[in-house]
Structure formats: structure tokens, C-alpha cells
Amino acid sequence: MTSQPRQPFARRRAGLLLHPTSLPGRWGSGEIGGEARRFVDFLAAAGQSVWQMLPLGPTHHHGSPYQCLSVQAGNPQLISIDDLIHRGWLDEEEARGLFADDRSSVVQRRFRLLERAFHGFRERSGPEERAALEAFIAAERDWLEDFALYQALRREQGGRDWSQWPAPLRDREPEALAAASRRLEGFIQQVCFEQYLFFSQWLDLKAYANARGVLMFGDLPIFVAYDSVDVWSRRRYFKLDAAGRPTVVAGVPPDYFSATGQRWGNPHYDWEALAADGFGWWMARIDMQLRLFDLVRIDHFRGFQASWEIPADEETAVNGHWVAAPGDRLFATLRARYGELPFVAEDLGVITPEVTALREKYGLPGMRILQFAFDGGSDNPYLPHNHEGNSVVYTGTHDNDTTLGWFRSLGADARRHVLDYLGVEDDKDDAGMPWALIRTALASVAVMSVVPMQDVLGLDGRHRMNVPGTEEGNWRWRFEWSQLPQGRARWLYRLAALYGRC
């Protein structure tokens, strides 16, 4: 794939942040079917030309989209069940009966529906549909073959990570893999079918959005999960020992927020091995992202300049050290392939001049978070009067509290400081929050403004998406259309037009 991507930063834009799992729907989780199209229609009516979301990969049990089982595959939990019923591969009454069994999780129940749809596909699909599935499998073989086998083996091994599998499977001995492919053929076919459904439904949704002037804005974590097909099948690209265990893991050093830093646990790249292959693994990864999205946020961008390496046997991030990364060579390779890069650099936190220079060299917008703007003095870079045009401004992100929750958590003096800056005179109740901060984001000189859907709905901190540093209770928030106040689309459209973002 070498075609020039569209230019998302050529004019001022406004958008909303909502992960597809947060959409309404009757099958326990948001999907990429009819409700997603309804959300696109809402965006277009509200003058919003960007739909930002989190990574779309298949997740582990905790549901974090930033720790996925594959950097190429899509999450089958996002597949539209209603679409499968419409195609005749699922009977609606049977599907309702299967889903009504509340003794198992939503994830398990949805997987049962997909399994039943696969049987329906094999029994009732026509030759064109079967040919489309075979064509998809052939076109995606470079990554799909490994992923389907990995998923089948992981299921057979009771969900254990690949380092705990029998050595012949762990080490990918050809005879062991061939035998497993024969033994697990049925489930491998099921995985391929799920990926076919995801990609066909997603690309239909993307075409629907683009036809209505809405760009799809994705998210690419710099690191990958250790328990993933990527590490299992490409061990040479990661710093692992002879048994496949990480020798160093990723994180960030101690700072104002944590005396022991953050130990994320992701394996580190062997950048020399990646560079020796012409960054082919990264090229394939970016190719896929630019098939799925019109622009992409790069999470933890500073890791392309230098990353914090922690010895794997350390329990905290204290005893790590910075190790340089060849980000300049990588982005030069990407620019030679794609021309102007449709990326946004997540440059939050403590950022060195070297990281800023790398971002600016390749013309990547950075991020400005308004909830971070009111600590310190007037030189705070997140304050709107310090914003730059080549940036994306947010009221908050998926890791922040909702704006209403954040404002309510402030002390009286801090609230008054925020209101003084925003020019809000009335400090009673919630003083016009989150609407004042939304207006401020749209008024910024930043080329793009993005507002979380929770803020559009005016929701408090009970509705936040993620609390960093915790595992339980995250990534589960969903909204209902009944929460959307009448006239909210017209209000957003008026503001987007007022500030030149329509």
C-alpha cells in the first residue's frame, strides 16, 4: 500500500472521542453496525468531521484496547450481531435465547453467537459469499495465518501466555505447528471467519463515514503486549531471553505523580533487528492502520526518541534507564513511503527538546489537554493562549475524568482560577461546565478540536472510561441516546461553524 492518504490537517476540524464499545445496542457491547452509523449521522449533523476512537484490536480479559493480542487483527467483539441476523446466518430468536444465558460473561455470550453464525454461514451462504471469505484469507495470509493458529493454541492451552506452552509450540517448531494446524483446523477457520466479518463491516462503516465527510481517527500504541501473536511469531524483534521471556520491560521513570514510576511490562523492541529488515514489521503495521483509519494518534510518541528500559526482574520502574530509539530513521522511512504523515503525536507529560524536535521535523501535531492547563502559571503550554496551530486540543482524553467530574474535584480556589480564565462570572453549581471548556477547545487555534462524548452528554466522573494504574472496572462505559439532550447537535454545529471548524 503506497497510495497517498487524505490530508486531515489541511483545514480546521472538530470531532468527538468515542470508542465503538461505548455505543448503545442490544447485544451487551457497542458494535460497528447500525448504531455506529447512527453515531456518524449525529457527527455530521453536529458539524463534526472526525470520529476519534481507541485501538480496535482483540483485547485480553481486562478489556484494555492498549494491550491487544495482535496489532493487525480486529476485535471480534465489535462485530455487528444484527448484521449477521440480516444476512441469514443467525436466527434472531435463537440468538436472543443464546444471549439470555446470563451465567456467562458478555464476551463469552457474543463468542457463542459468532460461533453459531459461522455454522450458519457454512450451511446457508452462497458461492459469492464463500468466495469473498476465501479471497480475504488469501489477501491477509501474511498475518492472519499466524493469528488464527495463535488464537487456537491459546484456547487449547487454557488461555496461558505463549511462554508457558509446550516448548515445541512455544518455539514454533515446524512439525509442531503443522500438527496443531491440522488438529485445530475447525477453530482456525472460525477465527478467519470472524476477521473477515470485522474487516468487511469496518470498511463498510468507514466508507459510510467518509461519504458523509467524517474522518476515522485511530490510535496506535507504540508497544505491544507480551502475550500477543506479534511477540510469539516475531521473537527476533524483541529483547527476549532463550526461553522467550523479556529481559527488559517498558514503563516510565519516577515523577511528580509516582515515586516509583510506572512499570507497564511490555517487551522492548530490538531496534537493530527491526532496522536491519528495513522496518518491514512497522511498515506492515502502519499499512494496516492506514487501511482502517484516515489519521492515527501515536501513543507514547516520546518512546521513538528514547524509552525507559526496566530490568524484567524489577518490581518497580525505579531502576530503569533511558535507551535511544531510531525514531528519525523510522519516520524518514515512513515519509518516503507515504509522503505527508497523517499522525498525531501523543506528547503528554515530561517531553524533552529532542522529542519535540523529532515531532516537528516530521510535521506531526502534538496534543493539548485543557484539564492540564490550570496548574502553574501563565506559561503552562496547555493554556489556550499558548496553543500552536499544529496541534490537537482536547477537553480531556480517555485517561482523564470527565470534565464535569474534574471540575467538581477541584478546590474552591482552583475552580475560581479556571472560571476567571474562561471568563465565566457565575460560579454557582457547576458554573456552565463542561460547556465552557468545550467552547474553549473549539475556539483554540489548534487545527483540530476533539471532545469526549461524555462531555457532550454533560456526564460526571461516574462515566469515565479509564482510571490509569487500575485494571478493574475500566473500558466498560456505554451511553444511551436518551442521555443526549434535545438540540445538542445544533449547539455543536453552531459552535463548530462559529469557530471555523465546519
C-alpha positions in Angstrom: 0.0 0.0 0.0 1.7 3.2 -1.2 -1.2 5.5 -2.1 -1.2 9.0 -0.6 -3.5 9.3 2.4 -6.0 12.1 2.7 -4.8 15.3 4.3 -6.7 15.6 7.6 -4.8 18.7 8.8 -5.5 20.9 5.7 -8.2 22.8 7.5 -9.7 23.3 10.9 -11.8 20.4 12.2 -13.9 19.4 15.1 -14.5 15.8 16.3 -15.7 13.6 19.1 -13.9 10.8 21.0 -15.9 7.7 21.5 -14.8 4.1 21.4 -17.2 1.8 19.5 -17.6 -0.4 22.6 -19.3 2.6 24.2 -22.1 2.7 21.6 -25.6 1.7 22.6 -27.0 -1.6 21.4 -28.9 -4.7 22.5 -26.1 -7.3 22.5 -24.2 -6.2 25.6 -21.5 -4.1 23.9 -21.2 -1.4 21.3 -20.7 -2.7 17.7 -19.8 -1.4 14.3 -23.2 -1.8 12.8 -26.4 0.3 12.8 -25.7 2.2 16.0 -22.3 3.2 14.6 -23.9 4.6 11.5 -26.4 6.5 13.7 -23.4 8.0 15.5 -21.8 9.0 12.2 -25.1 10.7 11.3 -25.0 12.6 14.6 -21.4 13.7 14.0 -22.3 15.0 10.5 -25.4 16.8 11.9 -23.3 18.4 14.6 -20.7 19.7 12.2 -18.1 17.2 13.4 -15.7 15.8 10.7 -13.6 13.5 13.0 -14.6 10.4 14.9 -11.7 9.5 17.2 -11.5 6.1 19.0 -9.2 3.8 20.8 -7.3 0.9 19.3 -9.5 -1.7 17.6 -7.5 -4.9 18.3 -8.7 -8.0 20.2 -8.2 -7.5 23.9 -7.2 -9.6 26.9 -9.7 -10.4 29.6 -9.4 -7.0 31.2 -10.6 -5.3 28.0 -7.8 -2.8 27.6 -7.5 -1.8 23.9 -3.9 -0.8 24.7 -2.9 -4.4 25.4 -4.0 -6.4 22.4 -3.5 -10.0 21.2 -2.5 -8.7 17.7 -1.5 -5.4 16.1 -3.2 -6.4 12.8 -6.4 -8.2 13.8 -9.7 -6.6 14.7 -11.7 -7.2 17.8 -14.5 -9.7 17.0 -16.4 -8.3 20.0 -17.2 -5.3 17.8 -18.9 -7.4 15.0 -22.5 -6.4 14.5 -24.8 -9.2 15.5 -27.8 -7.6 13.8 -25.9 -7.7 10.5 -25.4 -11.5 10.9 -29.1 -11.9 11.6 -29.8 -9.7 8.5 -27.6 -11.9 6.4 -29.5 -15.0 7.5 -26.6 -16.7 9.3 -28.2 -16.2 12.7 -31.8 -16.8 13.7 -32.9 -13.9 15.8 -35.0 -15.9 18.2 -32.1 -18.4 18.7 -29.7 -15.5 19.1 -31.8 -14.0 21.8 -32.0 -17.3 23.6 -28.3 -17.8 23.5 -27.6 -14.3 24.7 -30.2 -14.5 27.5 -27.9 -17.0 29.4 -26.6 -14.6 31.9 -24.5 -17.2 33.7 -21.6 -16.3 31.4 -19.9 -13.0 30.5 -21.0 -10.8 27.6 -17.7 -11.7 25.9 -18.5 -15.4 26.1 -22.1 -15.0 25.0 -21.1 -12.9 22.0 -18.5 -15.5 21.1 -21.2 -18.2 21.1 -23.3 -16.1 18.7 -20.3 -15.8 16.4 -19.7 -19.5 16.5 -23.4 -20.1 15.7 -23.1 -17.6 12.8 -20.1 -19.5 11.4 -22.2 -22.6 11.3 -25.0 -20.7 9.6 -22.5 -19.3 7.1 -21.3 -22.8 6.2 -24.9 -24.1 5.9 -26.6 -21.2 4.1 -24.0 -18.9 2.4 -23.9 -18.6 -1.4 -20.9 -19.1 -3.7 -20.2 -15.3 -3.8 -20.0 -15.1 0.0 -17.8 -18.1 0.3 -15.5 -16.8 -2.5 -15.3 -13.4 -0.6 -14.2 -15.2 2.6 -11.5 -17.2 0.7 -10.3 -14.1 -1.1 -10.0 -12.3 2.3 -8.0 -15.2 3.8 -5.6 -15.3 0.8 -5.1 -11.5 0.8 -4.4 -11.3 4.6 -2.4 -14.5 4.9 0.8 -12.8 6.0 -0.7 -12.0 9.4 -3.9 -14.0 9.5 -2.4 -17.4 9.4 -0.2 -16.9 12.5 -3.0 -15.1 14.3 -5.6 -17.8 13.7 -3.2 -20.5 14.9 -2.2 -18.4 17.9 -5.8 -18.0 19.0 -6.5 -21.7 18.5 -3.4 -22.7 20.5 -4.1 -20.1 23.2 -7.6 -21.6 23.6 -6.3 -25.1 23.7 -3.7 -24.1 26.3 -6.4 -22.7 28.6 -5.5 -19.0 28.0 -1.9 -19.3 29.2 0.6 -16.9 27.6 2.7 -18.5 24.8 5.9 -18.7 27.0 4.0 -21.4 29.1 3.1 -23.6 26.1 5.0 -26.8 25.5 8.4 -26.0 24.1 7.8 -27.2 20.5 4.8 -24.8 20.3 6.5 -22.0 22.2 9.5 -22.1 19.9 7.4 -22.6 16.8 9.0 -25.9 15.6 7.6 -26.5 12.1 6.4 -30.1 12.8 4.5 -29.0 16.0 2.9 -26.0 14.2 1.8 -28.2 11.3 0.3 -30.8 13.6 -1.5 -28.1 15.5 -2.9 -26.6 12.3 -4.4 -30.0 11.4 -5.7 -30.6 15.0 -7.3 -27.2 15.4 -8.5 -26.6 11.9 -12.1 -26.0 12.9 -11.4 -23.2 15.3 -8.8 -21.7 13.0 -11.5 -21.4 10.3 -13.8 -19.8 12.9 -11.1 -17.1 13.7 -10.6 -16.4 10.0 -14.4 -16.0 9.6 -14.5 -13.6 12.5 -11.7 -11.5 11.0 -13.5 -11.5 7.6 -16.6 -10.2 9.3 -14.8 -7.5 11.3 -12.9 -6.1 8.3 -15.9 -6.2 5.9 -18.1 -4.5 8.5 -15.5 -1.9 9.5 -14.6 -0.9 5.9 -18.3 -0.5 5.1 -18.6 1.7 8.2 -15.6 3.7 7.2 -16.9 4.2 3.7 -20.2 5.4 5.2 -18.5 7.9 7.4 -16.2 9.2 4.7 -19.2 9.7 2.3 -20.7 12.0 5.0 -17.5 14.0 5.5 -16.4 12.2 8.7 -12.8 11.0 9.0 -11.9 8.0 11.2 -9.2 8.7 13.7 -7.4 5.7 15.2 -4.9 5.0 17.9 -1.6 3.1 17.7 0.2 2.1 21.0 3.9 2.2 20.5 4.5 -1.0 22.4 2.8 -4.4 22.0 1.5 -6.9 24.7 3.9 -9.7 25.6 1.0 -12.2 25.3 0.4 -11.5 21.6 0.9 -13.2 18.3 3.4 -10.5 17.4 5.9 -11.4 20.1 5.3 -15.2 19.7 5.8 -15.1 15.9 8.5 -12.4 15.7 10.7 -13.0 18.7 13.8 -11.7 16.9 12.3 -8.2 17.0 12.1 -8.1 20.8 14.6 -8.2 23.7 13.9 -11.7 25.0 16.0 -14.5 26.5 16.4 -18.0 25.1 13.1 -19.1 26.7 11.3 -16.2 25.2 10.9 -14.2 28.4 11.6 -10.4 28.3 15.0 -9.3 29.6 13.7 -5.7 29.9 10.2 -4.2 30.0 8.7 -0.8 29.3 7.5 1.9 31.6 8.2 5.5 32.7 10.6 6.7 35.4 9.5 8.2 38.8 7.9 11.6 38.5 5.6 14.0 40.3 2.7 11.6 40.0 4.5 8.4 41.2 7.6 7.9 43.4 8.2 4.5 41.8 7.4 5.4 38.2 5.2 3.1 36.1 6.1 -0.5 35.1 4.0 -1.3 32.1 5.6 -4.7 31.5 5.6 -4.6 27.7 8.6 -6.1 26.0 11.1 -3.7 24.4 12.0 -3.7 20.7 15.3 -4.9 19.4 15.5 -1.8 17.2 18.7 -3.1 15.4 16.8 -6.2 14.2 13.9 -4.1 13.1 16.1 -1.6 11.2 18.1 -4.5 9.6 14.8 -5.6 8.0 14.1 -2.1 6.7 11.5 -1.6 9.4 9.3 -4.1 7.5 7.3 -5.0 10.6 6.5 -1.4 11.2 5.6 -0.8 7.6 3.1 -3.6 7.6 1.6 -2.3 10.9 1.2 1.2 9.5 -0.2 -0.1 6.2 -3.0 -1.7 8.2 -3.6 1.4 10.3 -4.0 3.5 7.1 -6.4 1.0 5.7 -8.6 1.2 8.8 -8.2 5.0 9.5 -7.8 8.4 7.9 -5.5 9.6 10.6 -3.8 7.9 13.6 -2.7 9.0 17.1 0.7 7.5 18.1 0.5 6.7 21.8 3.7 7.4 23.9 5.4 9.1 20.9 8.4 10.0 23.1 9.4 6.3 23.0 10.5 6.8 19.4 13.3 9.1 20.6 14.2 7.2 23.8 12.4 4.8 26.0 12.7 3.8 29.7 14.0 0.2 30.0 13.4 -1.6 33.2 15.1 -4.9 34.1 12.4 -7.5 33.9 13.1 -8.8 37.4 12.4 -5.3 38.9 9.0 -4.8 40.6 9.0 -1.0 40.0 10.3 1.4 37.4 12.9 3.0 39.7 16.0 1.2 38.4 15.4 1.7 34.7 17.4 3.8 32.3 16.8 5.7 29.0 17.8 3.9 25.8 17.8 5.8 22.5 15.5 4.6 19.7 15.9 5.2 15.9 12.8 7.2 15.5 14.3 9.6 13.0 15.2 6.7 10.7 11.8 5.1 11.1 9.9 8.2 10.4 12.1 9.0 7.4 11.2 5.6 6.0 7.5 6.2 6.7 7.6 9.6 5.0 9.4 8.1 1.9 6.5 5.6 1.7 3.5 7.8 2.4 4.6 11.4 1.9 2.9 13.7 4.5 2.2 11.6 7.6 -1.4 11.6 8.9 -0.3 11.1 12.5 -0.9 12.9 15.8 1.9 12.5 18.4 0.8 11.9 22.0 3.4 14.2 23.6 2.0 14.5 27.1 4.0 14.5 30.3 7.7 15.4 30.6 8.9 15.9 27.0 12.5 16.7 26.1 13.6 19.1 23.4 14.8 16.1 21.4 11.3 14.6 21.4 9.8 17.9 20.3 12.4 18.2 17.6 11.5 14.8 16.2 7.8 15.6 16.2 8.4 19.0 14.5 10.8 17.5 11.9 8.0 15.4 10.5 5.3 17.9 11.0 3.2 15.9 13.4 0.6 17.8 15.5 1.0 17.4 19.3 -1.7 17.2 21.9 -3.1 19.9 24.3 -5.3 18.9 27.1 -7.4 21.6 28.7 -7.8 19.8 32.0 -4.0 20.1 32.4 -4.0 23.8 31.6 -4.7 25.3 35.0 -1.7 24.1 37.1 1.2 26.5 37.3 1.4 29.9 35.7 0.5 31.6 32.5 3.3 29.8 30.7 1.5 26.4 31.0 1.6 25.1 27.4 -1.9 23.7 27.7 -3.4 27.1 28.3 -5.2 28.2 25.1 -3.2 31.4 24.7 -0.1 29.2 24.4 -1.5 26.7 21.8 0.0 26.2 18.4 -1.9 25.7 15.2 -0.2 22.4 14.5 -1.8 20.6 17.5 -5.0 18.8 18.6 -6.8 20.2 21.6 -9.0 18.1 23.9 -11.1 18.9 26.9 -9.8 15.5 28.3 -8.9 12.1 27.0 -9.9 8.5 27.7 -7.5 8.5 30.7 -9.0 11.7 32.2 -12.0 12.2 34.4 -15.0 13.7 32.6 -14.8 17.5 32.5 -17.7 17.8 34.9 -16.1 15.2 37.3 -12.7 17.0 37.0 -14.2 20.4 37.8 -16.2 19.1 40.8 -13.0 17.6 42.2 -11.2 21.0 42.3 -10.9 23.1 45.4 -12.7 26.4 45.6 -9.6 28.5 44.7 -8.8 26.2 41.7 -12.3 26.4 40.4 -12.3 30.2 40.6 -9.0 30.3 38.8 -10.4 28.2 36.0 -13.5 30.3 35.7 -11.5 33.6 35.7 -9.5 32.3 32.8 -12.6 31.2 30.9 -14.4 34.4 31.6 -17.3 32.8 33.5 -18.8 35.1 36.1 -21.3 32.8 37.7 -19.6 30.3 40.0 -22.8 28.7 41.3 -23.3 24.9 41.0 -21.2 23.7 38.0 -20.7 27.2 36.5 -21.5 26.1 33.0 -19.3 23.1 32.9 -18.5 21.3 30.8 -19.9 23.7 28.1 -17.4 26.5 28.8 -14.4 24.2 28.3 -15.9 22.7 25.2 -16.4 26.2 23.7 -12.8 27.0 24.7 -11.5 23.9 22.9 -13.4 24.8 19.7 -12.1 28.4 19.9 -8.5 27.3 20.1 -6.0 28.0 17.3 -5.3 24.2 17.2 -6.1 22.8 13.8 -8.3 20.1 15.4 -10.5 20.0 18.4 -11.7 16.7 20.0 -14.3 16.4 22.8 -15.1 13.1 24.6 -18.7 12.0 24.2 -19.1 12.1 28.0 -18.6 15.8 27.9 -21.1 16.3 25.1 -23.6 14.5 27.3 -22.6 16.5 30.4 -21.8 13.4 32.5 -20.0 13.3 35.8 -17.0 11.2 36.9 -19.0 8.0 37.3 -18.9 7.8 33.5 -15.1 8.0 32.8 -13.6 5.4 30.5 -10.4 4.5 32.4 -8.5 5.2 35.6 -4.8 4.7 34.8 -3.0 2.3 37.1 -6.1 0.2 37.8 -7.4 -2.9 36.0 -10.9 -3.4 37.3 -14.0 -1.5 36.1 -12.3 0.2 33.1 -13.3 0.2 29.4 -16.9 -0.6 30.1 -18.7 2.8 29.8 -21.6 2.9 27.3 -24.1 5.7 26.6 -27.8 5.7 25.6 -29.3 8.0 23.1 -31.8 9.0 25.8 -28.9 10.8 27.5 -28.5 13.2 24.6 -30.3 16.5 25.3 -32.5 17.7 22.6 -30.8 20.3 20.4 -27.2 19.2 21.3 -26.3 18.5 17.6 -27.5 22.0 16.6 -25.5 23.5 19.5 -22.3 21.7 18.5 -22.9 22.7 14.8 -23.3 26.3 15.7 -20.1 26.4 17.7 -18.2 24.5 15.0 -19.4 27.0 12.4 -18.7 29.9 14.7 -15.0 28.9 15.1 -14.4 27.8 11.5 -14.5 24.1 12.1 -17.4 23.0 9.9 
